[in-house]
């Protein structure tokens, strides 16, 4: 059962997400933002036209599906609360040590350059000014979080238990092909993706600190 509760420190915890965001991939961002605002009272009003930039920290944004989900989430936030710049901090994609070439949307990019190209091109498709930075894994925070910087210098932090990884298990997308030799073309075609996002078979949660 979904549970959302606010403690005395102004922290909202949304538990038992389960499959509530298992929607068409093109609807994920909008559904996520609506879900968040529905369960965190006053958050939309706090953010509306007051956000300067948003940073997302997640060393596992290394595949087309994970990049697509976070970029679409940020683009949907922009439509809901107004303009901001966005940055995604992640780590170098690792390759399959068994020598298998990547071919589906849940496989890792060949390198950080391909990852950045996909994120930037997809951002332009979704009218989002987004940048990406590849960091050393040891310099990345363990948690996955959206850090929202407001114009009054205050911060809202949204901690995602498993980040986009909760919806990016390779097994669920093995039939969804991706041409890793032409990531810019694939980014322009991402608006035609037509499959359902699949959550993991265990629970996850979201924490909002404000």
Backbone bond lengths (Angstrom), bond angles and torsions (degrees), N, CA, C in turn:
res aa  C-N    CA-C-N  psi(-1)  N-CA   C-N-CA  omega(-1)  CA-C   N-CA-C  phi
1 X - - - 1.461 - - 1.526 109.30 -
2 X 1.341 116.61 132.59 1.454 121.34 179.48 1.516 109.77 -65.92
3 X 1.337 116.07 137.39 1.447 120.78 -178.53 1.518 109.15 -137.45
4 X 1.340 116.94 128.51 1.458 122.31 177.18 1.518 107.75 -127.64
5 X 1.344 116.63 126.83 1.456 118.46 -178.21 1.524 110.46 -142.55
6 X 1.320 115.36 146.03 1.459 123.60 -179.93 1.518 108.30 -109.65
7 X 1.347 116.50 125.00 1.465 118.14 178.37 1.523 110.53 -94.70
8 X 1.314 116.72 -179.65 1.468 121.38 -174.36 1.522 113.41 -70.61
9 X 1.322 117.37 -12.13 1.470 121.25 -179.70 1.525 112.29 -93.17
10 X 1.318 118.14 7.60 1.453 121.53 -178.72 1.505 113.49 77.14
11 X 1.330 116.45 22.52 1.458 121.76 179.36 1.532 109.04 -104.35
12 X 1.314 115.86 126.79 1.463 120.79 176.64 1.520 109.31 -104.22
13 X 1.325 116.15 131.40 1.462 122.00 178.37 1.517 108.69 -115.75
14 X 1.328 115.54 122.56 1.466 121.55 176.19 1.517 107.13 -106.30
15 X 1.315 116.46 113.71 1.458 121.57 -176.47 1.523 111.03 -107.86
16 X 1.322 115.59 162.91 1.469 122.47 173.82 1.533 112.34 58.80
17 X 1.340 115.56 55.25 1.470 119.82 178.44 1.525 111.03 -65.43
18 X 1.322 116.00 -40.94 1.468 122.29 178.43 1.530 110.74 52.31
19 X 1.345 117.06 -130.00 1.467 121.33 -174.40 1.524 112.81 -102.51
20 X 1.316 118.09 21.99 1.464 120.87 -174.73 1.518 113.24 -67.96
21 X 1.316 117.60 -18.44 1.464 120.34 177.88 1.526 111.20 -112.31
22 X 1.323 116.64 22.36 1.470 121.60 174.35 1.524 107.92 -82.16
23 X 1.315 115.92 82.92 1.462 123.16 -174.74 1.529 108.51 -126.89
24 X 1.317 116.57 176.27 1.461 119.82 173.60 1.521 109.15 -56.54
25 X 1.323 116.54 137.89 1.463 121.00 -174.39 1.524 112.54 -55.83
26 X 1.332 117.85 -32.33 1.459 120.49 -179.00 1.528 112.15 -74.74
27 X 1.319 117.37 -13.17 1.461 121.81 179.29 1.522 112.54 -101.48
28 X 1.330 116.82 -4.86 1.464 119.87 -171.29 1.520 112.65 -58.47
29 X 1.327 118.02 -49.36 1.458 120.64 -177.11 1.510 112.21 -58.49
30 X 1.316 116.45 -48.58 1.461 120.97 -179.56 1.525 111.45 -63.43
31 X 1.330 116.29 -42.18 1.462 120.14 179.90 1.524 111.30 -66.49
32 X 1.330 117.01 -39.46 1.468 120.87 178.95 1.526 110.53 -62.74
33 X 1.316 116.22 -47.91 1.468 120.26 -178.70 1.528 110.42 -62.80
34 X 1.321 117.49 -43.90 1.463 120.49 177.73 1.515 111.66 -61.94
35 X 1.321 116.28 -41.69 1.463 122.03 178.11 1.530 110.28 -60.88
36 X 1.314 116.42 -44.26 1.461 121.68 -179.51 1.527 111.15 -63.05
37 X 1.308 117.15 -48.74 1.461 120.63 -178.06 1.527 111.60 -68.05
38 X 1.310 117.65 -31.84 1.465 121.04 178.12 1.527 112.23 -66.23
39 X 1.341 116.18 -29.42 1.462 119.75 -172.65 1.526 114.12 -108.46
40 X 1.334 117.39 -3.61 1.467 120.53 176.97 1.530 107.14 -123.38
41 X 1.298 114.92 96.92 1.462 121.28 -174.05 1.531 111.31 -60.53
42 X 1.327 115.33 129.18 1.457 121.88 175.29 1.515 115.09 82.15
43 X 1.337 118.17 -2.07 1.466 119.31 -176.04 1.528 111.68 -68.02
44 X 1.308 117.29 -43.80 1.468 119.65 -178.98 1.524 110.44 -60.00
45 X 1.318 116.97 -43.47 1.461 120.87 179.99 1.525 111.19 -65.33
46 X 1.316 117.28 -36.90 1.461 120.99 179.58 1.521 111.57 -65.46
47 X 1.336 116.33 -34.87 1.459 120.50 -175.22 1.522 113.97 -90.34
48 X 1.311 118.11 -21.95 1.464 120.98 -169.69 1.527 112.12 -59.79
49 X 1.348 114.27 119.44 1.469 123.06 178.67 1.527 113.18 56.99
50 X 1.335 116.63 26.54 1.470 119.43 -179.65 1.528 112.09 -126.26
51 X 1.318 117.92 2.69 1.462 121.18 -175.57 1.526 110.53 -95.72
52 X 1.320 116.71 130.66 1.459 121.37 176.29 1.522 111.83 -94.28
53 X 1.333 116.31 -45.22 1.463 118.82 178.53 1.532 109.94 -154.70
54 X 1.326 113.82 157.36 1.460 120.76 177.42 1.523 108.17 -130.07
55 X 1.327 115.53 131.61 1.461 121.46 175.50 1.531 108.43 -113.32
56 X 1.333 115.36 138.95 1.460 119.36 174.70 1.521 108.45 -119.49
57 X 1.323 116.44 125.63 1.460 122.85 -179.27 1.524 109.39 -109.50
58 X 1.315 115.94 118.04 1.471 120.05 -179.07 1.526 107.85 -166.51
59 X 1.326 116.96 107.57 1.464 120.24 -176.81 1.521 113.06 -72.33
60 X 1.319 116.89 -1.55 1.463 119.79 -179.88 1.530 113.01 -105.61
61 X 1.323 117.78 14.27 1.465 119.78 170.92 1.524 106.97 -82.16
62 X 1.315 115.27 83.46 1.465 120.86 -172.21 1.530 112.69 -133.37
63 X 1.320 117.87 1.70 1.465 121.75 -178.56 1.524 109.61 -126.62
64 X 1.325 118.00 161.79 1.468 120.14 178.10 1.527 113.06 -57.90
65 X 1.336 118.01 -42.44 1.460 118.94 -177.23 1.531 111.01 -67.49
66 X 1.328 118.17 -41.45 1.467 119.22 179.92 1.524 111.02 -66.46
67 X 1.340 117.01 -40.54 1.465 120.59 177.53 1.524 110.73 -65.08
68 X 1.319 116.26 -41.26 1.469 120.72 -179.57 1.526 110.58 -61.52
69 X 1.323 117.35 -44.42 1.463 120.25 -176.77 1.520 111.92 -63.73
70 X 1.336 118.00 -44.40 1.459 119.03 -177.25 1.531 111.31 -73.59
71 X 1.327 118.24 -36.66 1.468 119.54 177.82 1.531 110.38 -66.34
72 X 1.323 117.23 -42.06 1.464 119.59 179.21 1.527 111.20 -67.19
73 X 1.334 116.84 -33.62 1.462 120.60 176.51 1.538 109.99 -63.57
74 X 1.335 115.77 -46.57 1.461 119.39 179.99 1.527 111.62 -65.16
75 X 1.331 116.99 -39.46 1.465 120.32 178.60 1.527 110.60 -63.45
76 X 1.311 117.27 -38.16 1.465 120.88 178.00 1.521 111.40 -68.71
77 X 1.332 116.80 -37.10 1.466 120.53 174.59 1.524 110.72 -60.54
78 X 1.317 116.03 -42.66 1.466 119.82 179.92 1.523 110.73 -61.21
79 X 1.326 117.16 -42.97 1.463 119.80 178.95 1.529 111.15 -63.67
80 X 1.315 117.00 -30.97 1.462 120.91 -175.79 1.525 113.34 -84.64
81 X 1.349 118.07 -33.99 1.469 119.23 -171.11 1.516 114.22 -122.08
82 X 1.345 118.62 -8.21 1.451 120.71 179.08 1.522 113.05 109.56
83 X 1.316 115.96 176.79 1.467 122.83 -171.39 1.523 113.25 -65.32
84 X 1.324 115.56 142.89 1.461 124.07 168.37 1.526 107.79 -159.93
85 X 1.305 117.33 163.38 1.462 120.77 171.11 1.525 107.92 -95.09
86 X 1.321 115.29 153.14 1.463 120.27 -174.75 1.522 110.15 -130.28
87 X 1.320 115.30 146.07 1.451 120.86 176.57 1.520 109.46 -139.21
88 X 1.320 115.54 137.92 1.463 121.76 179.18 1.521 107.97 -114.98
89 X 1.322 116.36 121.06 1.455 122.02 177.61 1.518 109.00 -104.98
90 X 1.327 115.89 123.14 1.454 120.56 -178.66 1.524 109.78 -142.62
91 X 1.332 116.46 -170.06 1.464 121.06 -177.63 1.525 110.15 -118.05
92 X 1.304 116.15 168.03 1.459 122.50 178.86 1.531 110.51 -59.03
93 X 1.326 117.88 129.15 1.474 119.04 176.65 1.523 111.32 -62.74
94 X 1.316 116.64 137.50 1.458 121.92 176.02 1.515 109.51 -95.96
95 X 1.331 115.97 146.44 1.451 120.59 -178.44 1.525 111.28 -95.65
96 X 1.324 114.16 158.38 1.467 121.39 178.64 1.527 108.69 -67.21
97 X 1.311 117.12 116.95 1.464 120.60 -176.17 1.528 112.45 -72.12
98 X 1.335 116.44 -9.20 1.470 119.50 177.12 1.523 111.95 -85.88
99 X 1.323 115.94 -0.29 1.454 119.62 176.81 1.512 115.06 84.04
100 X 1.312 117.41 9.93 1.465 120.99 179.86 1.522 110.23 -77.03
101 X 1.313 117.10 129.84 1.464 120.50 177.63 1.529 109.59 -74.79
102 X 1.328 117.56 140.10 1.469 119.71 179.18 1.525 111.02 -67.63
103 X 1.315 116.55 141.21 1.465 119.14 -179.64 1.525 113.66 -145.59
104 X 1.343 119.34 -12.72 1.460 119.70 -178.89 1.527 110.04 -117.88
105 X 1.321 116.74 166.44 1.464 121.67 -172.86 1.523 113.06 -64.27
106 X 1.328 117.82 -16.72 1.461 120.72 -179.83 1.522 113.02 -97.89
107 X 1.328 117.82 1.74 1.462 120.67 174.03 1.523 109.74 -80.15
108 X 1.330 115.84 158.21 1.461 120.40 179.72 1.524 111.74 -76.68
109 X 1.334 115.20 148.13 1.456 120.64 171.90 1.531 109.32 -63.07
110 X 1.338 115.09 157.94 1.468 119.88 178.18 1.521 112.01 -63.72
111 X 1.339 115.60 -38.14 1.468 119.57 -174.40 1.518 109.62 -157.70
112 X 1.346 115.07 173.57 1.457 118.91 -177.60 1.524 112.18 -70.16
113 X 1.334 118.25 -24.52 1.453 119.96 176.85 1.509 112.27 -66.08
114 X 1.316 117.14 -42.21 1.462 121.55 177.28 1.521 110.53 -64.45
115 X 1.312 116.01 -40.79 1.460 120.96 178.15 1.521 110.73 -60.59
116 X 1.326 116.65 -48.04 1.469 120.94 -179.77 1.523 111.37 -62.76
117 X 1.331 117.42 -41.69 1.463 120.55 178.82 1.525 111.01 -60.47
118 X 1.317 116.06 -43.71 1.467 119.58 -179.76 1.524 110.84 -63.75
119 X 1.327 117.23 -46.25 1.461 120.92 -179.30 1.526 111.13 -61.91
120 X 1.326 116.95 -46.10 1.466 120.00 -177.19 1.524 111.81 -66.56
121 X 1.333 117.03 -43.03 1.464 120.20 -179.65 1.520 111.15 -68.16
122 X 1.323 116.94 -42.25 1.458 120.09 177.35 1.525 110.74 -63.54
123 X 1.323 117.33 -39.65 1.457 120.28 176.78 1.521 111.81 -57.89
124 X 1.324 116.75 -43.32 1.465 119.42 178.53 1.523 110.76 -63.80
125 X 1.321 117.27 -38.29 1.461 120.80 177.85 1.525 111.10 -61.23
126 X 1.324 116.47 -32.90 1.466 121.23 -176.57 1.522 112.56 -101.56
127 X 1.348 116.75 12.25 1.466 121.85 177.34 1.521 111.83 60.06
128 X 1.320 115.08 43.24 1.459 121.06 179.63 1.522 109.52 -125.12
129 X 1.317 116.42 128.81 1.466 121.29 174.26 1.527 107.60 -83.99
130 X 1.326 116.17 102.22 1.457 119.95 -174.49 1.522 109.97 -132.75
131 X 1.310 115.76 138.92 1.454 122.86 178.06 1.525 108.42 -120.19
132 X 1.310 115.56 160.29 1.465 119.00 177.21 1.522 109.30 -132.16
133 X 1.301 115.61 148.43 1.459 121.84 178.50 1.520 108.85 -136.56
134 X 1.322 115.62 130.92 1.459 120.62 178.14 1.522 108.59 -97.50
135 X 1.319 116.07 124.78 1.462 122.02 -177.40 1.525 110.15 -115.92
136 X 1.309 115.59 160.48 1.459 119.42 170.99 1.533 108.72 -65.44
137 X 1.339 117.45 134.42 1.473 119.35 -178.65 1.517 113.76 -52.24
138 X 1.344 116.79 -36.61 1.466 119.28 -178.52 1.525 112.07 -68.65
139 X 1.339 116.92 -17.21 1.458 120.42 178.88 1.524 112.60 -95.73
140 X 1.318 116.37 0.86 1.459 121.41 179.79 1.521 109.93 -94.35
141 X 1.333 118.08 142.33 1.462 119.16 173.15 1.522 110.03 -64.72
142 X 1.328 116.51 150.02 1.465 119.80 -178.93 1.527 111.04 -66.48
143 X 1.321 116.27 -39.24 1.462 119.76 -177.28 1.517 112.43 -76.11
144 X 1.314 115.29 162.79 1.466 121.82 175.31 1.515 107.15 -107.26
145 X 1.322 116.82 123.81 1.461 118.07 -174.02 1.522 112.96 -150.78
146 X 1.337 114.22 149.48 1.457 123.62 168.83 1.525 107.03 -96.67
147 X 1.314 116.80 122.27 1.461 121.24 177.40 1.521 107.18 -109.17
148 X 1.327 115.53 115.15 1.466 122.26 -173.12 1.523 109.01 -106.34
149 X 1.323 116.32 116.35 1.462 122.65 -177.62 1.529 108.90 -96.97
150 X 1.332 116.07 120.28 1.461 121.72 -178.50 1.525 110.79 -93.47
151 X 1.312 115.22 162.71 1.463 121.22 -175.91 1.523 112.57 -66.96
152 X 1.341 118.20 -19.89 1.462 120.86 177.65 1.526 111.75 -91.35
153 X 1.318 117.58 13.00 1.477 128.25 179.35 1.530 113.86 75.83
154 X 1.316 118.29 0.11 1.463 119.76 175.51 1.529 109.37 -77.60
155 X 1.319 115.72 166.82 1.465 122.00 -175.45 1.521 110.26 -131.09
156 X 1.303 115.42 139.45 1.465 122.64 168.68 1.522 106.52 -113.51
157 X 1.320 116.51 130.08 1.463 121.09 -178.52 1.519 109.71 -117.59
158 X 1.336 115.44 127.95 1.460 121.51 177.95 1.522 107.73 -114.41
159 X 1.309 116.05 111.64 1.460 122.08 -178.20 1.521 109.09 -95.94
160 X 1.312 115.81 123.82 1.465 122.24 179.00 1.519 107.89 -105.29
161 X 1.295 116.98 113.85 1.457 123.27 -174.75 1.529 112.36 -40.59
162 X 1.331 117.41 -54.64 1.463 121.83 -178.39 1.521 112.51 -119.88
163 X 1.324 117.12 16.19 1.451 120.49 179.92 1.512 112.08 57.87
164 X 1.337 115.71 -152.73 1.460 119.86 177.11 1.526 111.22 -69.24
165 X 1.336 115.83 -15.14 1.456 119.92 -179.50 1.521 114.06 -59.81
166 X 1.323 116.76 -21.72 1.467 120.06 178.63 1.527 111.31 -63.40
167 X 1.338 115.76 -22.92 1.466 120.03 -177.20 1.531 112.61 -117.25
168 X 1.334 119.03 18.04 1.471 118.73 -172.16 1.525 114.22 -129.11
169 X 1.304 118.35 28.00 1.464 120.49 176.07 1.530 109.89 -60.36
170 X 1.320 116.53 130.45 1.463 120.68 -174.15 1.527 113.07 -58.18
171 X 1.307 117.04 -37.96 1.455 120.57 -175.99 1.528 112.85 -56.97
172 X 1.325 116.48 -32.71 1.463 120.46 -177.45 1.525 112.94 -73.07
173 X 1.338 117.56 -17.89 1.471 120.58 -172.67 1.526 113.13 -124.23
174 X 1.302 118.21 17.52 1.474 121.10 -173.56 1.531 112.74 -63.20
175 X 1.317 118.24 -20.14 1.473 121.54 179.15 1.530 113.06 -92.33
176 X 1.323 116.68 -4.94 1.469 120.25 -177.19 1.525 109.36 -94.85
177 X 1.315 116.53 102.98 1.465 122.39 -171.26 1.521 112.71 -78.51
178 X 1.340 114.35 152.80 1.460 122.06 179.69 1.516 108.04 -148.36
179 X 1.344 116.44 131.68 1.461 122.09 179.93 1.532 109.14 -90.70
180 X 1.317 117.03 99.78 1.462 121.64 -176.81 1.526 112.81 -73.33
181 X 1.320 117.39 -7.94 1.461 120.32 176.94 1.527 112.04 -85.14
182 X 1.330 117.70 -8.45 1.465 121.22 -178.26 1.533 109.39 -145.07
183 X 1.329 115.50 69.41 1.469 119.08 -172.71 1.528 112.39 -70.15
184 X 1.325 118.27 -29.69 1.455 119.38 178.77 1.523 111.24 -66.08
185 X 1.329 116.10 -42.64 1.467 119.34 175.97 1.524 110.15 -62.36
186 X 1.313 116.82 -44.14 1.462 119.88 179.99 1.525 111.30 -61.12
187 X 1.328 117.34 -36.48 1.468 120.18 178.71 1.523 111.38 -65.32
188 X 1.342 116.77 -38.14 1.467 119.11 178.23 1.522 111.52 -70.54
189 X 1.326 117.32 -23.26 1.463 121.73 179.41 1.526 112.88 -92.57
190 X 1.328 116.99 -4.19 1.465 120.17 -175.25 1.525 112.65 -64.53
191 X 1.329 116.58 -21.51 1.473 119.87 177.48 1.525 111.66 -69.46
192 X 1.331 116.97 -7.64 1.470 121.63 179.27 1.533 111.90 -103.42
193 X 1.331 116.84 -0.54 1.462 118.32 178.65 1.524 109.40 -56.88
194 X 1.306 116.24 142.57 1.464 119.44 -176.68 1.521 110.13 -146.60
195 X 1.305 115.11 77.68 1.460 120.91 175.45 1.527 108.50 -151.53
196 X 1.300 116.62 166.78 1.460 121.99 -175.42 1.526 111.02 -94.65
197 X 1.319 115.53 132.73 1.458 121.15 174.18 1.526 108.15 -68.33
198 X 1.330 116.25 137.07 1.458 120.85 -176.26 1.523 110.09 -121.61
199 X 1.334 116.36 122.70 1.461 121.13 178.05 1.522 110.74 -78.35
200 X 1.309 115.88 162.77 1.460 121.28 176.25 1.528 109.60 -68.85
201 X 1.324 115.86 164.52 1.467 119.66 -176.40 1.529 112.11 -90.61
202 X 1.325 116.30 33.19 1.463 121.45 174.61 1.524 107.73 -143.43
203 X 1.306 116.31 171.68 1.464 120.53 -173.57 1.525 111.56 -79.86
204 X 1.324 114.94 161.48 1.458 121.82 175.19 1.521 108.60 -149.25
205 X 1.336 116.43 171.02 1.455 119.12 -177.32 1.530 110.24 -147.55
206 X 1.332 114.62 166.49 1.467 123.50 176.22 1.529 107.54 -129.44
207 X 1.327 116.70 136.90 1.464 121.86 176.01 1.528 108.29 -120.38
208 X 1.329 116.58 130.35 1.460 121.11 178.32 1.526 108.58 -115.63
209 X 1.331 115.68 120.46 1.465 122.55 178.91 1.524 109.09 -109.73
210 X 1.304 117.83 126.20 1.471 120.87 -179.98 1.518 112.03 -143.55
